[in-house]
Amino acid sequence: MSLIAKDGGEGSFTPVPPGMHLARCYRVVDLGTQKTEWQGATKYLAKIMIQFEVHGEDDTGKPIITSKGEPMSISKNYTLSLAEKATLRKDLAGWRGRDFTPEELKGFELKNILGHWAMLSVAKSLGNNGKEYTNIMSVNPVPVAIKKAGLPVGFNDPAIFSIADADMDLFETFSKNLKEKIQASPEWQAREQYTKTENSGGQSMEDIDEDVPF
């Protein structure tokens, strides 16, 4: 099942250093409906996570890689919306270098961003718990000069994870925290309940009346 946006860690971890970095989008993850608190208000919103692999060097000239020699990755969570003030729309428009057309706003396939390169503005900020986090502040187009010089070879296989059509092999590669976030969503719980019903020989989809009453 496609993820479409419309108008309307665990253990020791070394974060990506602050700065402007060349990065490649390699994964889009459906987080389901998540509880969000902002300025005293609680909302339940459909969320996604977009992950990038970072290529380049830090301010000291040291390659931005993990202890395994792989590109570091960084992600950002978004509300699944292309409404006028939505952060997802702002970041995608900045990345594309133009806003969405009215036709595109009717439904944009997020799989279209997989494998594409961007310049990420990364900065540190304090969370509500007082901890320091490294965040993606903006997503920008790759300058022509960098493209002409040649882009690196991507490391990770591009993939999209949808709860409705879950790739369990991909799911098992997620961190414990990410798994727990997805599993807490009502969409995942409904999926698990349906799977249990199917396995117990309960009512199947063929038994459900598909006539639309109105």
Salt bridges, closest charged atoms under 4 A:
GLU37 OE2 - LYS35 NZ 3.64
GLU53 OE2 - ARG24 NH1 3.23
GLU53 OE2 - HIS55 NE2 2.91
ASP91 OD2 - LYS76 NZ 2.87
ASP91 OD1 - LYS90 NZ 3.11
ASP99 OD2 - ARG89 NH2 2.98
GLU103 OE1 - LYS106 NZ 3.23
GLU104 OE1 - ARG96 NH2 2.81
GLU104 OE2 - ARG98 NH2 3.33
GLU132 OE1 - LYS124 NZ 3.80
GLU172 OE1 - LYS179 NZ 3.06
GLU192 OE2 - ARG191 NH1 3.09
